Amino acid sequence: MKRLPWKYVAGLMDGEGCIKLNLRKKKKDDGSIIFYPQIGIELTLTESSKHVIDMLHNSYGGKVYRREYPNANWKPTYTWRLYAKTEVRAFCQNLFKHTFIKNEQMKLAIWCIDNLKTGLAVETAKVLKEELKLQKGGPHRLSEKAQDKILAML
């Protein structure tokens, strides 16, 4: 199966993709809670475009999930998910220069993977989650400002 061009994948990500942040909670010995950020990529398409999902899966790894809906008029969808740090980082590194809408989110994702190696305090984790959410609403919000804000809290 051939590999999709980066510019095509960038268009898919800008239109149908999502950069997600999961915060894994861990309780320390002293009873305090810290969070470990897990950045992921998700892209969902309808059944008629499953071959594109398969190409992404074969080219970049990750997992594919199928979802059916109770409404008979709705087509099933397929979601491709990528959550391994090295795979997400490589994917974002190659893709962010071709995206318009998800550009700053991808830069923030790369920064998080490179710089947030230890657990985060509750307040810092909330700020990180909020900054990523704000970038979804205003895609040209600079990732550098989010980085500075998070670094100040560390």
N, C-alpha and C positions, 0 to 999 in steps of 0.2 A: 504494500500500500504506500502511495507516495505521501510526502510530507507537504502540509499546507504552507504557503508563503507567509512570512511574518506579517506583512501588511494586511493580508486577508484575515489572519487570526486577530490582529489588532482591531479591525473593524468589527469582528464578532464580539470581542471583549468589550469594546466601547458600547455596543448596542445591547448585547445579551449577557454580558459577563458580570461578575461580582467579585470584589476582593473582600474577603471576610476575615474577621478577627474573632477567634475563640479564645477565651481566657480559662485556662485550666487552674483550678483552685487547689492549693495544697496547704494543709495545716502544719505549722512548725511545732517543735517540741514545747515552745513557750506558750502555745495556744493562739498565737497570731496567725493570720492568713496571708499568704502571698499568692500572686497569680503569675502564671507563665503564659506569655502570648504565643498563640499559634496562628500564623497567617496562612490563609488558603485562597485558592482560586476556584470559582465555580462558573460554569457556563451551561445554560439550559436551552434546549431546542426541541421542537416538536418531532414526532416520530418520522415525518417525511424527510427530516434532515439528520437522521441517525448516522448516516455514513460519515458526516462531518465530525460527529462526536467520536465515532470509532477511529477516525484519523487522528484526532487530538490525543486520544487514549494510547494509540499505538506509537505516536511520535514522542509524547512527553510523559507517559506514565499516568499515575492516578487511578481513579476508579470511576465506573459508570453505573448510574442508578436509573431505573425505570419507574415512572409514576403514572398510574391510571387514575382517571377521574370518574365520579359517579354519573356525570352528565354525558349521555351518549353522543352529544354533538361535539364534545371536546376530544381532541386527539391526545393520546398518551405523550408524555414528554420524557426526554432523556437528559440527565444532568451529569456532566463530567466534573469531577472534583480532584483537585491536586492539593495535597497538604504537607508532603515531605519538604522540610526546609530547603534542602539543596535543590530539589526540583522546582520549587516555587521561586527561589532566588534566581536560578538560571532562566526560567521562563520569563519572569518580570524583567530581568536584565536585558534580554534579547528583544522584549516586546515594548518596553515603555517609550522608546524613542519613536515608535510608530503610532502610538495612541494619542488621542486628543482629550477625551473625557476622563479616562482612567489614568492619565499620565502621572499626576501628583500622588494618587493613591498607590501606584506601583512603586514610585520612588520612596514613599513612606514605608511600604512593605519591605523593600530591600534594606532600608535603614534599620528597621526593627530586627530583621533577621541578623544583620551584621552587628548590631550594638546592644540588643537587649538579651543578653545571654543568661542573666540571673533572674530570679523572681522579682516581681514588682509589688509594691505596696498597693493596697486597695485604691487609694486616691490616684496614684499614677496610672493604674490599669484603667480606671474610669476615664481619665483624661485621654488616654490613648484611644479607647473605644469611641469617645465623643469626637475626637479630631477626625478619625476615619469616617464617622457618620457625617460630620460637617462637610468633608470633602465630597461625599456622595451628593449632597444638596448643592454645593458650590464647587464644581470640579476644578476650578482654577485657584482654589485656596492653596496656598503654598505649603508643601510638605516641610520645608525648612522651619517655618514657624512652629509647626507641630513638634518637630524634633527639638527645637530650642526649649519649648514649654516642658516637654518630657524630661530633657536633660536637667533642667532647673529643679525638677522634683526628685531626681535620683540622689 
